[in-house]
Amino acid sequence: MRKSHPIRRVVLATAATVSGVVLLLSLKPASDPASAAAAGGAAPQQTAAAQESAQGGAEAAGNGTVTGAVAQTQYGPVQVRLTMSGGKITKAEAVQAPKGGTSDQKTALSVPKLNQQAVAEQSADIDTVSGATYTSTGYKQSLQSALDKAQASQPAAGASPSASAGSGGSKGSGGAQISRTVTGSVAQTQYGPVQVRITVSGGKITKAETIQAPKGGTSDQKTALSVPKLNQEAVAAGSADIDSVSGATYTSTGYKQSLQSALDQAGG
């Protein structure tokens, strides 16, 4: 019987150890409230960080690099990339331009001039470089595309400040109507492509211009006679429901198609 006492002691000691471990384990959840509190405190910080990130993204509107769509020309593609700062063009470059043969020389002469004009004019309303008509036309198309992309990002950034200031949604801080320039799709006609660009302010067309129109032979004369009239009609009517110019039916039809495309993009 005396030999059994050590065994009982071992059993009792083991039981005591197990009880101690159980007690220790039961104490661990007490630390959970602290971690839960820490987690609860982290959520507002993450939300604030997200808000700061969103604000930073809004302030960045009108800054950075934007690349226009590729404009296909008779001698090859043209594509323009702009560097924007504060909503203004600080740098313009052609990332694609016609190559090979005489195109190399024409590109080398025309692209630097076009880049300089883009920065100077802050728009796609730039002069065609003599001897590089196709490259110039493609450049202006891609440039306008890049400007449209850059402009599309600006209203979202400026909408809230305008609303909170109590001014009209279509007005800037100076009270002037915000103008938007939209380029319609190219309409292919029997005598050549027609493409229209409009400036819209307050939901109305304030300016219409043709950036592509039939050229060569008698088309030059017809274009010179019809395009100014079509531009005037577009502004006066405020829609694509305008009359065709006599003697320039194909040009008029293409004009109205491209004009309607521009209006659709502008939401008109």
Secondary structure, DSSP 8 states (H G I E B T S, - for coil): -TTHHHHHHHHHHHHHHHHHHHHHHHHGGGGHHHHHHHHHHHHHHHHHHHHHHHHHHHHTTT-EEEE---EEETTEEEEEEEEEETTEEEEEEEEE---STHHHHHHHHHHHHHHHHHHHHSSS-----TT-HHHHHHHHHHHHHHHHHHHHTHHHHHHHHHHHTT--TTB-TTS-B-EEEEE---EEETTEEEEEEEEEETTEEEEEEEEE---STHHHHHHHHHHHHHHHHHHHHSSS-----TT-HHHHHHHHHHHHHHHHHHT-
